[in-house]
Amino acid sequence: KMIPGHAKQEDRPLPTLCTFHSLCLRILRRDIESLGLGYKNNFAICSGSDQMGLIRKLITRKAGKDEKLDPGFALGMISRARNAGLEGPGEGNTTLLGEVAESYRAELKKLGVVDFDDLLVYAGRLLEDHKEVRDYWSDFFRYIMVDEFQDTNALQMNLLRRLAAENHNVAVVGDDDQSIYGWRGAEISNILDFEKFFPNPTVIKLEQNYRSTTPILHTANSLIALNKG
């Protein structure tokens, strides 16, 4: 239906609703070749089972079949390091875990595939190092809202800062008291120190609870009051 003075609905761009990973996939499908790492725009994504199989093979290759390093633990440590902005765990790659991590990265590049952590890392690197790519995507996403902001990690915050560097049209929704994913790499400082990254934001507090009864709120607030930091 036409509204006088307004463009037709099909002429107005629809908002993009996505996870950070699917956003990064979209960026990389267009621009990954600009990184100069040998990846093509039609790269494949390594599944969880494929990752585990590759890690298991690398542990055996490096240390033999009797090595007790758990592949799941190794993969978790590699992922946590990557989400913290590091290439991998281990000091100077001298530990078995460090050697496995280095070989894992090399194998993925050789196969022309990326894992889910690579989506965040490579998209962030593109936006940081290539101004023409950053300008394109920051113009494309002029207004950004992030939900559950207390669960974002360092890589995701870096992406947000790059995309919104020019206009600062950013709205986030979050609750620092609900931050429980530190073990997955979430950085509580993203929400606590938000004003360091985006100065003078408007803060709207949602203090009316429509979900829980008074005894539940009393118990929760009594525990939260003991939190440090």
C-alpha positions, 0 to 999 in steps of 0.5 A: 500500500502506498503512503503519500510522501513515502517510498514504496516498501520494496525500495527501502532496505530491510534491516539485517538480523544476524549473529556476529559469525553470519555477519562476518561470513557476509563480509568475507564472502565479498572481501576475503581475497583482499587479505592476501592469504590465498583464500577465495570468496567461495571458501568452505567452513570447517565443521566441528567434527572436521576440526576435531578430526584434524586436531586428533590427527595433528596430535598423533603426528606430533607426539604419537598415538599414546599422547594423552593431550585431549583433542577437545581440550586442545581445540577449546584452548585454541579457540579461546586464544583466537577469541582473545585476539591471539594466534594460539596458545603456548609461548613461542609455540614450543609446547605440544599444544602450541605446535598443534595450534600452529599446524592446525592454522597451516592445515586450514589455509592449505585446505582453503577452509576457515573455522568459526573463529577465523570468521571473526578474526579475518573479518576484523583484520579486513576492517582494520587494515583495509580502509576501502572495505571498512568504508563500504561496510560502515556505509552499508550498516549505518545503524547498529544494535547489539543484543546481549552485549554482556556476552560479546568478546574482544573480537566482536567489540573490535568489529563493532568499533570498526563498523561504527568508527565514522558515525557512532550510531550504535545501540546495545542492550545488555546487563552486566549482572547477567554476564556468565560466559567469561569461560567462552571468552566474553569480556565483561569490560565491553559493557562496563567500559562502553563509554571508553569506546563510544563516548557520551552514550545515552543510558536507559535503565530498564528497572521494572521486572515483568518476569520474576516474582519478588522472592526470586528478585530478592534472592538474585539481588542479594547474591548480585550485591556480593559481586566484585567489579 
